[in-house]
Amino acid sequence: MFDYKDTIWKRKQKKILKRDGYMCQFCKRYGKKTEATTVHHIKHVDECPELAYTDSNLVSLCFACHNKAHPEKAKNHRRY
């Protein structure tokens, strides 16, 4: 399992957020300026672990867009 608390990952996150100007890249496509709060693996790390630290597989997203990118996780957290 991928360790999101690992020092190497934390450094990579900072690098990608800086690369993307600390802006959500999905919102940017629609002309919105939203602060990015997380770095998302385009090809999920559990499916493609070899791309876990590859810059081209990482994108800065806001909280809302990151949740949209992971609908499978949102379903597990819904309460009725």
PyMOL commands that set and color helices and strands:
alter all, ss='L'
color gray80, all
select helices_A, chain A and resi 7-19+25-29+49-51+55-57+63-69+71-77
alter helices_A, ss='H'
color red, helices_A
select strands_A, chain A and resi 38-41+58-61
alter strands_A, ss='S'
color yellow, strands_A
deselect
rebuild
show_as cartoon
